[in-house]
Amino acid sequence: MLQILQWIQHHSVVLMLAVFLLLVISTFWPGRRAGFDRDSRIPLEDDR
């Protein structure tokens, strides 16, 4: 069990980088662009 925890500790940066990249890719996926643009205008529409 200790060997598994040490492996996770040594590779946690790589695992977190992979999670971050998956998050960025899922956010900026081309099919989601319309929703992303619509949601980015919400603060500007509140000023009207």
mmCIF entry with sequence, helices, sheets and N, C-alpha, C, O atoms, coordinates in Angstrom:
data_MODEL
# 
_entry.id   MODEL 
# 
_entity.id                         1 
_entity.type                       polymer 
_entity.pdbx_number_of_molecules   1 
# 
_entity_poly.entity_id                      1 
_entity_poly.type                           'polypeptide(L)' 
_entity_poly.nstd_linkage                   no 
_entity_poly.nstd_monomer                   no 
_entity_poly.pdbx_seq_one_letter_code       MLQILQWIQHHSVVLMLAVFLLLVISTFWPGRRAGFDRDSRIPLEDDR 
_entity_poly.pdbx_seq_one_letter_code_can   MLQILQWIQHHSVVLMLAVFLLLVISTFWPGRRAGFDRDSRIPLEDDR 
_entity_poly.pdbx_strand_id                 A 
# 
loop_
_entity_poly_seq.entity_id 
_entity_poly_seq.num 
_entity_poly_seq.mon_id 
_entity_poly_seq.hetero 
1 1  MET n 
1 2  LEU n 
1 3  GLN n 
1 4  ILE n 
1 5  LEU n 
1 6  GLN n 
1 7  TRP n 
1 8  ILE n 
1 9  GLN n 
1 10 HIS n 
1 11 HIS n 
1 12 SER n 
1 13 VAL n 
1 14 VAL n 
1 15 LEU n 
1 16 MET n 
1 17 LEU n 
1 18 ALA n 
1 19 VAL n 
1 20 PHE n 
1 21 LEU n 
1 22 LEU n 
1 23 LEU n 
1 24 VAL n 
1 25 ILE n 
1 26 SER n 
1 27 THR n 
1 28 PHE n 
1 29 TRP n 
1 30 PRO n 
1 31 GLY n 
1 32 ARG n 
1 33 ARG n 
1 34 ALA n 
1 35 GLY n 
1 36 PHE n 
1 37 ASP n 
1 38 ARG n 
1 39 ASP n 
1 40 SER n 
1 41 ARG n 
1 42 ILE n 
1 43 PRO n 
1 44 LEU n 
1 45 GLU n 
1 46 ASP n 
1 47 ASP n 
1 48 ARG n 
# 
_struct_asym.id          A 
_struct_asym.entity_id   1 
# 
loop_
_struct_conf.conf_type_id 
_struct_conf.id 
_struct_conf.pdbx_PDB_helix_id 
_struct_conf.beg_label_comp_id 
_struct_conf.beg_label_asym_id 
_struct_conf.beg_label_seq_id 
_struct_conf.pdbx_beg_PDB_ins_code 
_struct_conf.end_label_comp_id 
_struct_conf.end_label_asym_id 
_struct_conf.end_label_seq_id 
_struct_conf.pdbx_end_PDB_ins_code 
_struct_conf.beg_auth_comp_id 
_struct_conf.beg_auth_asym_id 
_struct_conf.beg_auth_seq_id 
_struct_conf.end_auth_comp_id 
_struct_conf.end_auth_asym_id 
_struct_conf.end_auth_seq_id 
_struct_conf.pdbx_PDB_helix_class 
_struct_conf.details 
_struct_conf.pdbx_PDB_helix_length 
HELX_P HELX_P1 AA1 LEU A 2  ? THR A 27 ? LEU A 2  THR A 27 1 ? 26 
HELX_P HELX_P2 AA2 PRO A 30 ? ARG A 32 ? PRO A 30 ARG A 32 5 ? 3  
HELX_P HELX_P3 AA3 ARG A 33 ? SER A 40 ? ARG A 33 SER A 40 1 ? 8  
HELX_P HELX_P4 AA4 ILE A 42 ? ASP A 46 ? ILE A 42 ASP A 46 1 ? 5  
# 
_struct_conf_type.id          HELX_P 
_struct_conf_type.criteria    ? 
_struct_conf_type.reference   ? 
# 
loop_
_atom_site.group_PDB 
_atom_site.id 
_atom_site.type_symbol 
_atom_site.label_atom_id 
_atom_site.label_alt_id 
_atom_site.label_comp_id 
_atom_site.label_asym_id 
_atom_site.label_entity_id 
_atom_site.label_seq_id 
_atom_site.pdbx_PDB_ins_code 
_atom_site.Cartn_x 
_atom_site.Cartn_y 
_atom_site.Cartn_z 
_atom_site.occupancy 
_atom_site.B_iso_or_equiv 
_atom_site.pdbx_formal_charge 
_atom_site.auth_seq_id 
_atom_site.auth_comp_id 
_atom_site.auth_asym_id 
_atom_site.auth_atom_id 
_atom_site.pdbx_PDB_model_num 
ATOM 1   N N  . MET A 1 1  ? 0.832   -1.196 0.000   1.00 0.00 ? 1  MET A N  1 
ATOM 2   C CA . MET A 1 1  ? 0.000   0.000  0.000   1.00 0.00 ? 1  MET A CA 1 
ATOM 3   C C  . MET A 1 1  ? 0.876   1.260  0.000   1.00 0.00 ? 1  MET A C  1 
ATOM 4   O O  . MET A 1 1  ? 0.563   2.243  -0.671  1.00 0.00 ? 1  MET A O  1 
ATOM 5   N N  . LEU A 1 2  ? 1.952   1.216  0.744   1.00 0.00 ? 2  LEU A N  1 
ATOM 6   C CA . LEU A 1 2  ? 2.843   2.370  0.827   1.00 0.00 ? 2  LEU A CA 1 
ATOM 7   C C  . LEU A 1 2  ? 3.478   2.672  -0.527  1.00 0.00 ? 2  LEU A C  1 
ATOM 8   O O  . LEU A 1 2  ? 3.691   3.833  -0.875  1.00 0.00 ? 2  LEU A O  1 
ATOM 9   N N  . GLN A 1 3  ? 3.781   1.619  -1.290  1.00 0.00 ? 3  GLN A N  1 
ATOM 10  C CA . GLN A 1 3  ? 4.377   1.833  -2.615  1.00 0.00 ? 3  GLN A CA 1 
ATOM 11  C C  . GLN A 1 3  ? 3.395   2.531  -3.550  1.00 0.00 ? 3  GLN A C  1 
ATOM 12  O O  . GLN A 1 3  ? 3.797   3.363  -4.363  1.00 0.00 ? 3  GLN A O  1 
ATOM 13  N N  . ILE A 1 4  ? 2.122   2.201  -3.441  1.00 0.00 ? 4  ILE A N  1 
ATOM 14  C CA . ILE A 1 4  ? 1.105   2.837  -4.277  1.00 0.00 ? 4  ILE A CA 1 
ATOM 15  C C  . ILE A 1 4  ? 0.988   4.313  -3.914  1.00 0.00 ? 4  ILE A C  1 
ATOM 16  O O  . ILE A 1 4  ? 0.907   5.159  -4.805  1.00 0.00 ? 4  ILE A O  1 
ATOM 17  N N  . LEU A 1 5  ? 0.979   4.632  -2.640  1.00 0.00 ? 5  LEU A N  1 
ATOM 18  C CA . LEU A 1 5  ? 0.888   6.030  -2.206  1.00 0.00 ? 5  LEU A CA 1 
ATOM 19  C C  . LEU A 1 5  ? 2.108   6.830  -2.634  1.00 0.00 ? 5  LEU A C  1 
ATOM 20  O O  . LEU A 1 5  ? 1.980   7.996  -3.007  1.00 0.00 ? 5  LEU A O  1 
ATOM 21  N N  . GLN A 1 6  ? 3.287   6.225  -2.586  1.00 0.00 ? 6  GLN A N  1 
ATOM 22  C CA . GLN A 1 6  ? 4.491   6.916  -3.035  1.00 0.00 ? 6  GLN A CA 1 
ATOM 23  C C  . GLN A 1 6  ? 4.442   7.160  -4.545  1.00 0.00 ? 6  GLN A C  1 
ATOM 24  O O  . GLN A 1 6  ? 4.860   8.219  -5.012  1.00 0.00 ? 6  GLN A O  1 
ATOM 25  N N  . TRP A 1 7  ? 3.932   6.185  -5.316  1.00 0.00 ? 7  TRP A N  1 
ATOM 26  C CA . TRP A 1 7  ? 3.806   6.366  -6.765  1.00 0.00 ? 7  TRP A CA 1 
ATOM 27  C C  . TRP A 1 7  ? 2.853   7.515  -7.073  1.00 0.00 ? 7  TRP A C  1 
ATOM 28  O O  . TRP A 1 7  ? 3.137   8.345  -7.936  1.00 0.00 ? 7  TRP A O  1 
ATOM 29  N N  . ILE A 1 8  ? 1.731   7.564  -6.376  1.00 0.00 ? 8  ILE A N  1 
ATOM 30  C CA . ILE A 1 8  ? 0.767   8.652  -6.576  1.00 0.00 ? 8  ILE A CA 1 
ATOM 31  C C  . ILE A 1 8  ? 1.385   9.989  -6.213  1.00 0.00 ? 8  ILE A C  1 
ATOM 32  O O  . ILE A 1 8  ? 1.175   10.980 -6.914  1.00 0.00 ? 8  ILE A O  1 
ATOM 33  N N  . GLN A 1 9  ? 2.145   10.030 -5.127  1.00 0.00 ? 9  GLN A N  1 
ATOM 34  C CA . GLN A 1 9  ? 2.782   11.283 -4.707  1.00 0.00 ? 9  GLN A CA 1 
ATOM 35  C C  . GLN A 1 9  ? 3.780   11.763 -5.753  1.00 0.00 ? 9  GLN A C  1 
ATOM 36  O O  . GLN A 1 9  ? 3.851   12.962 -6.019  1.00 0.00 ? 9  GLN A O  1 
ATOM 37  N N  . HIS A 1 10 ? 4.537   10.878 -6.340  1.00 0.00 ? 10 HIS A N  1 
ATOM 38  C CA . HIS A 1 10 ? 5.539   11.263 -7.338  1.00 0.00 ? 10 HIS A CA 1 
ATOM 39  C C  . HIS A 1 10 ? 4.913   11.657 -8.670  1.00 0.00 ? 10 HIS A C  1 
ATOM 40  O O  . HIS A 1 10 ? 5.492   12.451 -9.411  1.00 0.00 ? 10 HIS A O  1 
ATOM 41  N N  . HIS A 1 11 ? 3.758   11.124 -8.980  1.00 0.00 ? 11 HIS A N  1 
ATOM 42  C CA . HIS A 1 11 ? 3.134   11.386 -10.274 1.00 0.00 ? 11 HIS A CA 1 
ATOM 43  C C  . HIS A 1 11 ? 1.903   12.289 -10.168 1.00 0.00 ? 11 HIS A C  1 
ATOM 44  O O  . HIS A 1 11 ? 1.150   12.415 -11.134 1.00 0.00 ? 11 HIS A O  1 
ATOM 45  N N  . SER A 1 12 ? 1.692   12.908 -9.030  1.00 0.00 ? 12 SER A N  1 
ATOM 46  C CA . SER A 1 12 ? 0.493   13.726 -8.849  1.00 0.00 ? 12 SER A CA 1 
ATOM 47  C C  . SER A 1 12 ? 0.499   14.961 -9.762  1.00 0.00 ? 12 SER A C  1 
ATOM 48  O O  . SER A 1 12 ? -0.564  15.414 -10.188 1.00 0.00 ? 12 SER A O  1 
ATOM 49  N N  . VAL A 1 13 ? 1.661   15.499 -10.060 1.00 0.00 ? 13 VAL A N  1 
ATOM 50  C CA . VAL A 1 13 ? 1.735   16.663 -10.949 1.00 0.00 ? 13 VAL A CA 1 
ATOM 51  C C  . VAL A 1 13 ? 1.261   16.277 -12.345 1.00 0.00 ? 13 VAL A C  1 
ATOM 52  O O  . VAL A 1 13 ? 0.533   17.035 -12.986 1.00 0.00 ? 13 VAL A O  1 
ATOM 53  N N  . VAL A 1 14 ? 1.660   15.130 -12.807 1.00 0.00 ? 14 VAL A N  1 
ATOM 54  C CA . VAL A 1 14 ? 1.240   14.666 -14.132 1.00 0.00 ? 14 VAL A CA 1 
ATOM 55  C C  . VAL A 1 14 ? -0.266  14.417 -14.137 1.00 0.00 ? 14 VAL A C  1 
ATOM 56  O O  . VAL A 1 14 ? -0.945  14.764 -15.104 1.00 0.00 ? 14 VAL A O  1 
ATOM 57  N N  . LEU A 1 15 ? -0.791  13.825 -13.078 1.00 0.00 ? 15 LEU A N  1 
ATOM 58  C CA . LEU A 1 15 ? -2.228  13.563 -12.996 1.00 0.00 ? 15 LEU A CA 1 
ATOM 59  C C  . LEU A 1 15 ? -3.020  14.869 -12.967 1.00 0.00 ? 15 LEU A C  1 
ATOM 60  O O  . LEU A 1 15 ? -4.041  14.981 -13.647 1.00 0.00 ? 15 LEU A O  1 
ATOM 61  N N  . MET A 1 16 ? -2.573  15.847 -12.201 1.00 0.00 ? 16 MET A N  1 
ATOM 62  C CA . MET A 1 16 ? -3.271  17.136 -12.137 1.00 0.00 ? 16 MET A CA 1 
ATOM 63  C C  . MET A 1 16 ? -3.191  17.875 -13.465 1.00 0.00 ? 16 MET A C  1 
ATOM 64  O O  . MET A 1 16 ? -4.149  18.544 -13.854 1.00 0.00 ? 16 MET A O  1 
ATOM 65  N N  . LEU A 1 17 ? -2.077  17.769 -14.162 1.00 0.00 ? 17 LEU A N  1 
ATOM 66  C CA . LEU A 1 17 ? -1.946  18.380 -15.482 1.00 0.00 ? 17 LEU A CA 1 
ATOM 67  C C  . LEU A 1 17 ? -2.938  17.747 -16.462 1.00 0.00 ? 17 LEU A C  1 
ATOM 68  O O  . LEU A 1 17 ? -3.559  18.447 -17.261 1.00 0.00 ? 17 LEU A O  1 
ATOM 69  N N  . ALA A 1 18 ? -3.082  16.439 -16.396 1.00 0.00 ? 18 ALA A N  1 
ATOM 70  C CA . ALA A 1 18 ? -4.034  15.752 -17.268 1.00 0.00 ? 18 ALA A CA 1 
ATOM 71  C C  . ALA A 1 18 ? -5.463  16.203 -16.965 1.00 0.00 ? 18 ALA A C  1 
ATOM 72  O O  . ALA A 1 18 ? -6.242  16.431 -17.890 1.00 0.00 ? 18 ALA A O  1 
ATOM 73  N N  . VAL A 1 19 ? -5.815  16.334 -15.701 1.00 0.00 ? 19 VAL A N  1 
ATOM 74  C CA . VAL A 1 19 ? -7.155  16.798 -15.326 1.00 0.00 ? 19 VAL A CA 1 
ATOM 75  C C  . VAL A 1 19 ? -7.375  18.221 -15.819 1.00 0.00 ? 19 VAL A C  1 
ATOM 76  O O  . VAL A 1 19 ? -8.443  18.533 -16.345 1.00 0.00 ? 19 VAL A O  1 
ATOM 77  N N  . PHE A 1 20 ? -6.385  19.085 -15.658 1.00 0.00 ? 20 PHE A N  1 
ATOM 78  C CA . PHE A 1 20 ? -6.488  20.468 -16.118 1.00 0.00 ? 20 PHE A CA 1 
ATOM 79  C C  . PHE A 1 20 ? -6.674  20.531 -17.631 1.00 0.00 ? 20 PHE A C  1 
ATOM 80  O O  . PHE A 1 20 ? -7.516  21.285 -18.120 1.00 0.00 ? 20 PHE A O  1 
ATOM 81  N N  . LEU A 1 21 ? -5.906  19.755 -18.369 1.00 0.00 ? 21 LEU A N  1 
ATOM 82  C CA . LEU A 1 21 ? -6.021  19.762 -19.827 1.00 0.00 ? 21 LEU A CA 1 
ATOM 83  C C  . LEU A 1 21 ? -7.388  19.250 -20.279 1.00 0.00 ? 21 LEU A C  1 
ATOM 84  O O  . LEU A 1 21 ? -7.964  19.789 -21.224 1.00 0.00 ? 21 LEU A O  1 
ATOM 85  N N  . LEU A 1 22 ? -7.907  18.229 -19.626 1.00 0.00 ? 22 LEU A N  1 
ATOM 86  C CA . LEU A 1 22 ? -9.247  17.739 -19.957 1.00 0.00 ? 22 LEU A CA 1 
ATOM 87  C C  . LEU A 1 22 ? -10.301 18.806 -19.691 1.00 0.00 ? 22 LEU A C  1 
ATOM 88  O O  . LEU A 1 22 ? -11.254 18.943 -20.457 1.00 0.00 ? 22 LEU A O  1 
ATOM 89  N N  . LEU A 1 23 ? -10.135 19.554 -18.622 1.00 0.00 ? 23 LEU A N  1 
ATOM 90  C CA . LEU A 1 23 ? -11.076 20.631 -18.310 1.00 0.00 ? 23 LEU A CA 1 
ATOM 91  C C  . LEU A 1 23 ? -11.020 21.729 -19.365 1.00 0.00 ? 23 LEU A C  1 
ATOM 92  O O  . LEU A 1 23 ? -12.062 22.207 -19.814 1.00 0.00 ? 23 LEU A O  1 
ATOM 93  N N  . VAL A 1 24 ? -9.835  22.129 -19.760 1.00 0.00 ? 24 VAL A N  1 
ATOM 94  C CA . VAL A 1 24 ? -9.683  23.169 -20.777 1.00 0.00 ? 24 VAL A CA 1 
ATOM 95  C C  . VAL A 1 24 ? -10.233 22.700 -22.125 1.00 0.00 ? 24 VAL A C  1 
ATOM 96  O O  . VAL A 1 24 ? -10.920 23.456 -22.813 1.00 0.00 ? 24 VAL A O  1 
ATOM 97  N N  . ILE A 1 25 ? -9.938  21.474 -22.498 1.00 0.00 ? 25 ILE A N  1 
ATOM 98  C CA . ILE A 1 25 ? -10.431 20.951 -23.772 1.00 0.00 ? 25 ILE A CA 1 
ATOM 99  C C  . ILE A 1 25 ? -11.952 20.874 -23.771 1.00 0.00 ? 25 ILE A C  1 
ATOM 100 O O  . ILE A 1 25 ? -12.589 21.225 -24.764 1.00 0.00 ? 25 ILE A O  1 
ATOM 101 N N  . SER A 1 26 ? -12.539 20.419 -22.671 1.00 0.00 ? 26 SER A N  1 
ATOM 102 C CA . SER A 1 26 ? -13.997 20.314 -22.632 1.00 0.00 ? 26 SER A CA 1 
ATOM 103 C C  . SER A 1 26 ? -14.656 21.692 -22.617 1.00 0.00 ? 26 SER A C  1 
ATOM 104 O O  . SER A 1 26 ? -15.778 21.840 -23.101 1.00 0.00 ? 26 SER A O  1 
ATOM 105 N N  . THR A 1 27 ? -13.989 22.688 -22.077 1.00 0.00 ? 27 THR A N  1 
ATOM 106 C CA . THR A 1 27 ? -14.551 24.039 -22.043 1.00 0.00 ? 27 THR A CA 1 
ATOM 107 C C  . THR A 1 27 ? -14.523 24.691 -23.420 1.00 0.00 ? 27 THR A C  1 
ATOM 108 O O  . THR A 1 27 ? -15.499 25.326 -23.819 1.00 0.00 ? 27 THR A O  1 
ATOM 109 N N  . PHE A 1 28 ? -13.438 24.546 -24.139 1.00 0.00 ? 28 PHE A N  1 
ATOM 110 C CA . PHE A 1 28 ? -13.271 25.224 -25.420 1.00 0.00 ? 28 PHE A CA 1 
ATOM 111 C C  . PHE A 1 28 ? -13.538 24.314 -26.621 1.00 0.00 ? 28 PHE A C  1 
ATOM 112 O O  . PHE A 1 28 ? -13.068 24.599 -27.723 1.00 0.00 ? 28 PHE A O  1 
ATOM 113 N N  . TRP A 1 29 ? -14.276 23.239 -26.428 1.00 0.00 ? 29 TRP A N  1 
ATOM 114 C CA . TRP A 1 29 ? -14.630 22.347 -27.541 1.00 0.00 ? 29 TRP A CA 1 
ATOM 115 C C  . TRP A 1 29 ? -15.450 23.134 -28.557 1.00 0.00 ? 29 TRP A C  1 
ATOM 116 O O  . TRP A 1 29 ? -16.335 23.892 -28.160 1.00 0.00 ? 29 TRP A O  1 
ATOM 117 N N  . PRO A 1 30 ? -15.188 22.982 -29.843 1.00 0.00 ? 30 PRO A N  1 
ATOM 118 C CA . PRO A 1 30 ? -15.866 23.803 -30.863 1.00 0.00 ? 30 PRO A CA 1 
ATOM 119 C C  . PRO A 1 30 ? -17.395 23.757 -30.797 1.00 0.00 ? 30 PRO A C  1 
ATOM 120 O O  . PRO A 1 30 ? -18.038 24.769 -31.073 1.00 0.00 ? 30 PRO A O  1 
ATOM 121 N N  . GLY A 1 31 ? -17.982 22.648 -30.450 1.00 0.00 ? 31 GLY A N  1 
ATOM 122 C CA . GLY A 1 31 ? -19.429 22.544 -30.401 1.00 0.00 ? 31 GLY A CA 1 
ATOM 123 C C  . GLY A 1 31 ? -20.059 23.321 -29.256 1.00 0.00 ? 31 GLY A C  1 
ATOM 124 O O  . GLY A 1 31 ? -21.264 23.574 -29.269 1.00 0.00 ? 31 GLY A O  1 
ATOM 125 N N  . ARG A 1 32 ? -19.271 23.698 -28.284 1.00 0.00 ? 32 ARG A N  1 
ATOM 126 C CA . ARG A 1 32 ? -19.780 24.415 -27.125 1.00 0.00 ? 32 ARG A CA 1 
ATOM 127 C C  . ARG A 1 32 ? -19.556 25.915 -27.233 1.00 0.00 ? 32 ARG A C  1 
ATOM 128 O O  . ARG A 1 32 ? -19.853 26.650 -26.291 1.00 0.00 ? 32 ARG A O  1 
ATOM 129 N N  . ARG A 1 33 ? -19.045 26.374 -28.343 1.00 0.00 ? 33 ARG A N  1 
ATOM 130 C CA . ARG A 1 33 ? -18.693 27.784 -28.487 1.00 0.00 ? 33 ARG A CA 1 
ATOM 131 C C  . ARG A 1 33 ? -19.908 28.709 -28.387 1.00 0.00 ? 33 ARG A C  1 
ATOM 132 O O  . ARG A 1 33 ? -19.813 29.774 -27.776 1.00 0.00 ? 33 ARG A O  1 
ATOM 133 N N  . ALA A 1 34 ? -21.033 28.331 -28.966 1.00 0.00 ? 34 ALA A N  1 
ATOM 134 C CA . ALA A 1 34 ? -22.224 29.186 -28.946 1.00 0.00 ? 34 ALA A CA 1 
ATOM 135 C C  . ALA A 1 34 ? -22.693 29.409 -27.511 1.00 0.00 ? 34 ALA A C  1 
ATOM 136 O O  . ALA A 1 34 ? -23.013 30.536 -27.135 1.00 0.00 ? 34 ALA A O  1 
ATOM 137 N N  . GLY A 1 35 ? -22.735 28.373 -26.726 1.00 0.00 ? 35 GLY A N  1 
ATOM 138 C CA . GLY A 1 35 ? -23.145 28.511 -25.331 1.00 0.00 ? 35 GLY A CA 1 
ATOM 139 C C  . GLY A 1 35 ? -22.146 29.323 -24.521 1.00 0.00 ? 35 GLY A C  1 
ATOM 140 O O  . GLY A 1 35 ? -22.528 30.098 -23.644 1.00 0.00 ? 35 GLY A O  1 
ATOM 141 N N  . PHE A 1 36 ? -20.868 29.140 -24.819 1.00 0.00 ? 36 PHE A N  1 
ATOM 142 C CA . PHE A 1 36 ? -19.820 29.888 -24.131 1.00 0.00 ? 36 PHE A CA 1 
ATOM 143 C C  . PHE A 1 36 ? -19.929 31.380 -24.445 1.00 0.00 ? 36 PHE A C  1 
ATOM 144 O O  . PHE A 1 36 ? -19.798 32.218 -23.553 1.00 0.00 ? 36 PHE A O  1 
ATOM 145 N N  . ASP A 1 37 ? -20.170 31.710 -25.719 1.00 0.00 ? 37 ASP A N  1 
ATOM 146 C CA . ASP A 1 37 ? -20.330 33.122 -26.101 1.00 0.00 ? 37 ASP A CA 1 
ATOM 147 C C  . ASP A 1 37 ? -21.581 33.725 -25.461 1.00 0.00 ? 37 ASP A C  1 
ATOM 148 O O  . ASP A 1 37 ? -21.547 34.860 -24.984 1.00 0.00 ? 37 ASP A O  1 
ATOM 149 N N  . ARG A 1 38 ? -22.673 32.980 -25.449 1.00 0.00 ? 38 ARG A N  1 
ATOM 150 C CA . ARG A 1 38 ? -23.919 33.461 -24.850 1.00 0.00 ? 38 ARG A CA 1 
ATOM 151 C C  . ARG A 1 38 ? -23.733 33.724 -23.351 1.00 0.00 ? 38 ARG A C  1 
ATOM 152 O O  . ARG A 1 38 ? -24.179 34.750 -22.837 1.00 0.00 ? 38 ARG A O  1 
ATOM 153 N N  . ASP A 1 39 ? -23.079 32.802 -22.662 1.00 0.00 ? 39 ASP A N  1 
ATOM 154 C CA . ASP A 1 39 ? -22.870 32.966 -21.218 1.00 0.00 ? 39 ASP A CA 1 
ATOM 155 C C  . ASP A 1 39 ? -21.896 34.100 -20.904 1.00 0.00 ? 39 ASP A C  1 
ATOM 156 O O  . ASP A 1 39 ? -21.986 34.715 -19.841 1.00 0.00 ? 39 ASP A O  1 
ATOM 157 N N  . SER A 1 40 ? -20.971 34.380 -21.815 1.00 0.00 ? 40 SER A N  1 
ATOM 158 C CA . SER A 1 40 ? -20.006 35.454 -21.552 1.00 0.00 ? 40 SER A CA 1 
ATOM 159 C C  . SER A 1 40 ? -20.642 36.835 -21.669 1.00 0.00 ? 40 SER A C  1 
ATOM 160 O O  . SER A 1 40 ? -20.080 37.811 -21.172 1.00 0.00 ? 40 SER A O  1 
ATOM 161 N N  . ARG A 1 41 ? -21.799 36.938 -22.316 1.00 0.00 ? 41 ARG A N  1 
ATOM 162 C CA . ARG A 1 41 ? -22.486 38.226 -22.460 1.00 0.00 ? 41 ARG A CA 1 
ATOM 163 C C  . ARG A 1 41 ? -23.419 38.541 -21.287 1.00 0.00 ? 41 ARG A C  1 
ATOM 164 O O  . ARG A 1 41 ? -23.965 39.643 -21.233 1.00 0.00 ? 41 ARG A O  1 
ATOM 165 N N  . ILE A 1 42 ? -23.616 37.632 -20.365 1.00 0.00 ? 42 ILE A N  1 
ATOM 166 C CA . ILE A 1 42 ? -24.550 37.834 -19.247 1.00 0.00 ? 42 ILE A CA 1 
ATOM 167 C C  . ILE A 1 42 ? -24.215 39.091 -18.448 1.00 0.00 ? 42 ILE A C  1 
ATOM 168 O O  . ILE A 1 42 ? -25.125 39.879 -18.190 1.00 0.00 ? 42 ILE A O  1 
ATOM 169 N N  . PRO A 1 43 ? -22.966 39.330 -18.039 1.00 0.00 ? 43 PRO A N  1 
ATOM 170 C CA . PRO A 1 43 ? -22.698 40.556 -17.265 1.00 0.00 ? 43 PRO A CA 1 
ATOM 171 C C  . PRO A 1 43 ? -22.974 41.837 -18.045 1.00 0.00 ? 43 PRO A C  1 
ATOM 172 O O  . PRO A 1 43 ? -23.355 42.851 -17.460 1.00 0.00 ? 43 PRO A O  1 
ATOM 173 N N  . LEU A 1 44 ? -22.782 41.798 -19.365 1.00 0.00 ? 44 LEU A N  1 
ATOM 174 C CA . LEU A 1 44 ? -23.031 42.994 -20.170 1.00 0.00 ? 44 LEU A CA 1 
ATOM 175 C C  . LEU A 1 44 ? -24.523 43.264 -20.323 1.00 0.00 ? 44 LEU A C  1 
ATOM 176 O O  . LEU A 1 44 ? -24.928 44.423 -20.417 1.00 0.00 ? 44 LEU A O  1 
ATOM 177 N N  . GLU A 1 45 ? -25.336 42.237 -20.349 1.00 0.00 ? 45 GLU A N  1 
ATOM 178 C CA . GLU A 1 45 ? -26.779 42.412 -20.484 1.00 0.00 ? 45 GLU A CA 1 
ATOM 179 C C  . GLU A 1 45 ? -27.419 42.903 -19.191 1.00 0.00 ? 45 GLU A C  1 
ATOM 180 O O  . GLU A 1 45 ? -28.508 43.475 -19.233 1.00 0.00 ? 45 GLU A O  1 
ATOM 181 N N  . ASP A 1 46 ? -26.781 42.698 -18.053 1.00 0.00 ? 46 ASP A N  1 
ATOM 182 C CA . ASP A 1 46 ? -27.310 43.174 -16.778 1.00 0.00 ? 46 ASP A CA 1 
ATOM 183 C C  . ASP A 1 46 ? -27.250 44.690 -16.667 1.00 0.00 ? 46 ASP A C  1 
ATOM 184 O O  . ASP A 1 46 ? -28.009 45.277 -15.896 1.00 0.00 ? 46 ASP A O  1 
ATOM 185 N N  . ASP A 1 47 ? -26.364 45.336 -17.417 1.00 0.00 ? 47 ASP A N  1 
ATOM 186 C CA . ASP A 1 47 ? -26.202 46.785 -17.344 1.00 0.00 ? 47 ASP A CA 1 
ATOM 187 C C  . ASP A 1 47 ? -27.286 47.543 -18.104 1.00 0.00 ? 47 ASP A C  1 
ATOM 188 O O  . ASP A 1 47 ? -27.393 48.760 -17.957 1.00 0.00 ? 47 ASP A O  1 
ATOM 189 N N  . ARG A 1 48 ? -28.078 46.870 -18.898 1.00 0.00 ? 48 ARG A N  1 
ATOM 190 C CA . ARG A 1 48 ? -29.110 47.551 -19.707 1.00 0.00 ? 48 ARG A CA 1 
ATOM 191 C C  . ARG A 1 48 ? -30.272 47.976 -18.860 1.00 0.00 ? 48 ARG A C  1 
ATOM 192 O O  . ARG A 1 48 ? -31.228 48.560 -19.371 1.00 0.00 ? 48 ARG A O  1 
# 
